[in-house]
Amino acid sequence: MKKILSAAALAAAALALSACASSNNIVLAANTTNYTASNVSLVYDNATVKVEDKKVALLNKYLEEALFDADAKFAKGDGLTIKYGFIGYNEGSQAMRYLAGPIGGGAKMVVVAEFLDPSGKSLAKIHSEGTVSGGFFGGDSDSAIKGAAKKIAAFAEENF
């Protein structure tokens, strides 16, 4: 019985320590071309909500990590252009996430990403959402930004 209780306590602790974060893409215009690219450039644009400069910089950092790390398919340069910007941003309350868990203070970010060929023709457009609803010390809203960036990079890899 003690082993079962210990295992349950460890599972509960692991759940409390992990941030309850999720992310997903909503495809607004699917890629219907055969265009492929090995180089990508990032352009911040189309922000429709005010977001702190440090959060914009963080989104760019996470996009670069996801697109250009050692395992990624792309290199920096001219080719596919990803034009992106925040269109929804609610940092929520980390204190409320800590106190109320997944029922209060959630953070949500929505980023629009448009994928353009070298001539500027739009190839695809998505909304990438990242959310945080809880976690150790309330979960950090930056994980929502990171999740959205990873989803944008995954879409680029799958489609171009």
N, C-alpha and C positions, 0 to 999 in steps of 0.2 A: 504494500500500500504506500509506503514511504517513497518507493521508486516512482510510482505513478504520480504522486503529488510533486516530487522533485522535477519530473519531466514536464508536468503541466506548468510549474512555476518557471522553468527555463523557457518554455515556449511562450508564455505570457511576457517574460522579460525581453525575449527576442522581438516580439511584436511591438512592444513599447519602444524599443530602441530603433526600430526601422521607421523611416519616414513613410507615411502613407501617401505616396506620390503616384501619379499616373499621367500618361500623355497619350495623345492620339492625333491622327491627321484626318481632316475632312477635305476631300478632293473636290474643288470647285470646278476645275477644268482639267480633265485627264490629258496626259501626254498621248497624242495619237500619231506622233512622228517616229521616224527611225533615227533621229538625231542622237549621236553619242558624243561624249566629251571626255577628255582626260584632264583638262584644266578648268578651273572654276574661279570666278571672281565674285566677291560679296559686295553688295551695295545696300546700305541702310536707307530705306525710303518708305513712304506710305504709312508712317505712324499716324494714327488718328487719335491717340490718347497720349497724354503727357506722362512720360516715364523718366525717372532719374537717369542722368547721364551714366552713372556707374552701372545701372541695370542694362542699359543699351550696350555698354562696353562688355559686360558679362555675357550677354547674348552673343555678341560677335566672337568673344573668346571661345565660348562653347561650340559655336558653329565651326570655327577654325579647327578646334580639336577634333570634332567629329568628322569633318571633311578631309583634313590634311594630315592626320596622324599617320604613323608608320603602316598601319593596316588598311588605311583608306584607299579608295580607288582614284582619288583626284589629287592634283597638284595645283598650287596657286598659279593663276595666269589667265590670259584671254581664252575664251571658249564659252562655256556655259556661264551665264550671269544669274545669280540668285539675288533678286531684289526682295528685301524683307523689312518688316516693321511691325511694331506692336499695334494691334487694333483693339485689344482688351487687356486691362491690367488692374488686378485687385490683389494687393499684397496681403490682405487680410490681417489678422492679428496673431502673431506667434504666441502671445500669452494666452489667448483664447484657445488656440490649438493645443497648447500644453494643458490647460485646465479642463477643456471640454472634449478633447480628442477630436474625432472625426465629425462631431456635430456642431462645431463652432469655429469661427475665425479662419476658414479655409482661404487659401491663396489660389488664384487662377490667372493664367496669362494666355492670351491668344495672339499668335503671330501669323501674319499673312506672308506667304512666300510665293513669289512669281518666278518662274524659270524661263529665261530668255536665251535665244540663240545669238550668235555674234552680230547679226543684223538688227537685233532688238525685237524680233518677232517673239510673241508670247507662246511658249510651248506647253505650259501647265501652270496651274495655280492651286495652292492649298491653304487651309487654315490649320495651323499646328497648335494644339492646346496642351498646356501643362497645368496640373493641379497638385496641391499639397493639402491634405486634410488633417494631418497629425504627425506624430513621431516624437522621438526623444527631444526634450526641451521645446516641444511644439512644432518641430519640423521647420526647416529653413525654406523660405519662398524661392531661393535660388535654385532649389532642386526642380521646381516647376519650369524655370527658364532652361535649365540643362536638359530636361526631358523633351521640351519643345524643339530645342536645337538638334537633339539626336534624331527626332522624328523627321525633321526637315532633311538632314543628311541622309537618312535611310531612304527617303523618297527619291532623292537625287541619285543615289547609288542604284536603286531598283529601276529607275526610269531612264537614266542617261549614261 
